[in-house]
Amino acid sequence: MNKTIHKASTRGFANHGWLKSYHTFSFASYQNPERMNFGMLRVLNDDVVQPKMGFGTHPHRNMEIISIPITGPLSHKDSMGNKRAIEVGEVQVMSAGTGITHSEFNDSKTAESNFLQLWIIPEKEEVTPYYDQKVFDEDGRKNKFQTLVSPRDKQVEGSLPIHQQGYISMIDLEEGFETEYQLKNGAYFFLIDGEVEVADETLEHRDAVGITETDKVAVKATKNSKLLVIDVPVI
């Protein structure tokens, strides 16, 4: 088993006033040659958007982009004609393919919006752009791994598709609960909240560990916890 530990305090950070962004991997002004990616996972940004602020219209191409709201809604508008709000409990997927433009905005007058944005390198480029979002029942991840995203050609029922052999899962763990995660590729465990032990490594709020060269990983919650698992090819 090979482990790469990323403590929350080691992430890059940018404060733009309207946006506070923590970068797990090199992004924008944060450039660290030792933190470029975990396999096909290229970006994991933990963004906090101030009330009545947001990202203006900007382009993407040939990237699988997944957004997961943690607190507060975020409105979305894109060049494919989608204009929708993304709420907590939902997941949004965009296959940028041949090119899209979109914007994201916090419509609240008083509350911050915190969301995770993941970029996964696709296995096939120049595809027709695709967008979808879905509400996931929280009961479906109570002490079990709920698949949010899976490969388009091996799509897990109820999940959202991407153009890569990657799987994104979430689990809400009760204190003291123990389980195992079965790896399909390499797996990056990102703790949203709580405290867990993953492969004998203690993770606290926003800590992460990437694991390769094993078939399964032991997970134990030492507090009530919310854990995200990004399982992607690492070659």
C-alpha positions in Angstrom: 0.0 0.0 0.0 1.2 3.5 -0.9 -0.1 6.5 0.9 0.1 10.2 0.2 -1.1 12.4 3.1 -2.3 16.0 2.5 -3.2 17.8 5.6 -5.7 20.7 5.3 -3.1 23.2 6.5 -0.8 22.4 3.6 -3.3 23.4 0.9 -2.8 26.5 -1.2 -5.0 29.4 -0.4 -6.2 32.5 -2.3 -8.3 35.3 -0.8 -9.9 37.4 -3.5 -12.3 39.1 -1.1 -15.4 37.8 -2.8 -13.9 34.3 -2.9 -11.8 32.3 -0.5 -10.3 29.2 -2.2 -8.3 26.4 -0.8 -6.4 24.4 -3.4 -5.4 20.8 -2.8 -3.5 20.7 -6.1 -1.7 23.4 -8.1 -4.2 26.0 -9.4 -4.0 29.6 -10.6 -1.4 31.4 -8.4 -0.7 28.4 -6.2 1.9 26.3 -8.0 3.6 23.4 -6.2 5.4 20.8 -8.4 4.8 18.2 -5.8 1.1 18.8 -5.7 0.0 18.7 -9.4 -2.6 15.9 -9.2 -3.6 12.5 -7.9 -3.8 10.4 -11.0 -6.6 11.7 -13.2 -7.8 14.0 -10.4 -6.3 17.4 -11.4 -8.2 19.9 -9.2 -9.9 19.8 -5.9 -10.9 23.3 -4.8 -12.7 24.1 -1.6 -14.4 27.4 -2.4 -16.3 29.9 -0.2 -18.2 32.5 -2.2 -19.5 35.6 -0.4 -23.1 36.7 -0.6 -24.3 38.3 -3.9 -20.9 37.4 -5.5 -19.7 34.7 -7.9 -17.7 33.6 -10.9 -18.4 35.5 -14.1 -18.8 33.8 -17.4 -15.6 31.8 -18.2 -14.7 28.9 -20.6 -13.7 25.3 -20.0 -12.6 22.6 -22.5 -11.8 18.9 -22.3 -12.3 18.5 -18.6 -14.8 16.6 -16.4 -16.0 19.1 -13.8 -17.9 18.1 -10.7 -19.4 20.5 -8.2 -20.6 19.5 -4.7 -22.3 22.2 -2.5 -21.5 21.9 1.2 -23.4 24.9 2.5 -25.6 27.3 0.7 -27.0 27.2 -2.9 -25.1 28.3 -6.0 -26.8 29.4 -9.2 -25.5 28.2 -12.5 -25.8 29.4 -16.1 -24.1 28.0 -19.2 -23.8 28.2 -22.9 -25.8 25.0 -23.3 -28.9 26.8 -22.1 -28.9 25.5 -18.5 -29.9 28.0 -15.8 -30.4 26.3 -12.5 -29.6 26.5 -8.8 -27.4 23.8 -7.2 -28.5 23.0 -3.7 -26.9 21.2 -0.8 -27.5 17.5 -1.3 -27.1 17.8 -5.1 -24.1 17.1 -7.3 -23.5 18.8 -10.7 -21.5 17.3 -13.5 -20.2 19.0 -16.7 -18.3 17.4 -19.5 -16.7 20.4 -21.1 -15.5 18.5 -24.2 -15.3 20.7 -27.3 -15.9 23.8 -25.1 -18.5 25.5 -22.9 -18.8 28.8 -21.0 -20.6 29.1 -17.7 -21.0 31.2 -14.6 -21.7 30.5 -10.9 -23.2 32.9 -8.4 -24.2 33.0 -4.8 -27.7 34.6 -4.8 -28.0 34.8 -1.0 -27.9 38.3 0.5 -26.5 37.2 3.8 -25.0 33.6 3.7 -21.7 32.3 2.3 -21.8 29.4 -0.2 -19.2 26.7 0.3 -18.7 24.1 -2.5 -16.1 21.6 -3.7 -15.1 21.7 -7.3 -13.3 18.7 -8.8 -11.7 18.5 -12.2 -11.0 15.1 -13.6 -8.9 14.6 -16.8 -11.1 12.8 -19.4 -10.1 9.6 -21.2 -11.7 11.0 -24.4 -11.3 14.6 -25.6 -13.5 16.7 -27.9 -16.7 15.1 -26.8 -20.1 16.8 -27.1 -20.5 19.0 -24.0 -22.8 17.5 -21.3 -24.5 18.9 -18.2 -26.6 17.3 -15.4 -27.3 17.6 -11.7 -29.0 15.3 -9.3 -30.3 15.2 -5.7 -28.9 12.3 -3.7 -30.9 11.0 -0.8 -28.8 11.3 2.4 -30.3 8.0 3.7 -28.4 6.3 0.8 -25.1 7.1 2.3 -25.7 6.5 6.0 -22.8 4.2 6.9 -22.5 3.1 3.3 -20.7 4.4 0.2 -23.1 6.2 -2.1 -21.9 6.4 -5.7 -22.4 10.0 -7.0 -20.4 9.8 -10.2 -19.2 6.8 -12.4 -17.9 6.1 -15.9 -20.3 6.8 -18.8 -19.6 3.3 -20.2 -20.0 1.5 -16.8 -22.5 3.8 -15.2 -23.7 2.8 -11.7 -27.5 3.1 -11.5 -28.5 6.4 -10.0 -25.1 8.1 -10.5 -24.0 10.9 -12.9 -21.7 9.9 -15.8 -18.3 11.2 -16.7 -15.9 10.4 -19.6 -13.3 8.7 -17.4 -12.9 5.4 -15.5 -13.5 7.3 -12.2 -15.9 6.9 -9.4 -16.9 9.5 -6.7 -18.6 8.3 -3.6 -19.7 9.8 -0.3 -20.4 8.3 3.0 -21.9 9.7 6.3 -20.4 7.7 9.1 -21.7 7.4 12.6 -19.1 7.6 15.4 -17.5 4.2 16.0 -18.7 2.7 12.7 -16.1 0.7 10.8 -16.2 -0.4 7.1 -14.0 -1.1 4.1 -13.7 0.6 0.8 -12.9 -1.6 -2.2 -10.6 0.3 -4.6 -11.2 0.2 -8.4 -8.2 2.3 -9.2 -6.4 4.6 -6.8 -8.5 6.3 -4.2 -8.3 9.8 -2.7 -10.1 10.2 0.6 -11.1 13.8 1.5 -12.7 14.4 4.8 -15.4 17.0 4.6 -16.3 16.9 8.3 -15.6 14.9 11.4 -12.7 12.6 12.2 -11.9 9.3 10.6 -9.1 6.7 10.4 -8.3 5.7 6.9 -5.7 2.9 6.5 -4.5 3.8 10.0 -4.1 7.5 9.2 -6.1 10.0 11.2 -8.0 12.5 9.1 -9.5 15.6 10.5 -11.6 18.4 8.9 -10.5 18.8 5.2 -7.5 16.4 5.6 -7.0 13.9 2.8 -5.0 10.8 1.9 -4.4 9.2 -1.5 -4.0 5.5 -1.5 -2.7 3.2 -4.3 -1.3 -0.4 -4.6 -4.0 -2.1 -2.5 -7.4 -3.6 -3.1 -9.2 -2.4 0.0 -8.9 0.2 2.7 -10.2 0.1 6.3 -12.2 3.1 7.4 -13.3 3.9 10.9 -15.1 7.0 12.2 -13.9 8.4 15.5 -16.6 11.1 15.3 -19.7 11.5 13.2 -18.1 12.2 9.8 -18.8 13.0 6.1 -16.2 11.4 3.8 -15.7 11.9 0.0 -13.8 9.3 -2.0 -12.5 10.0 -5.5 -11.4 6.8 -7.2 -9.5 7.5 -10.4 -6.9 5.9 -12.6 -3.4 6.8 -11.4 -1.2 5.7 -14.3 
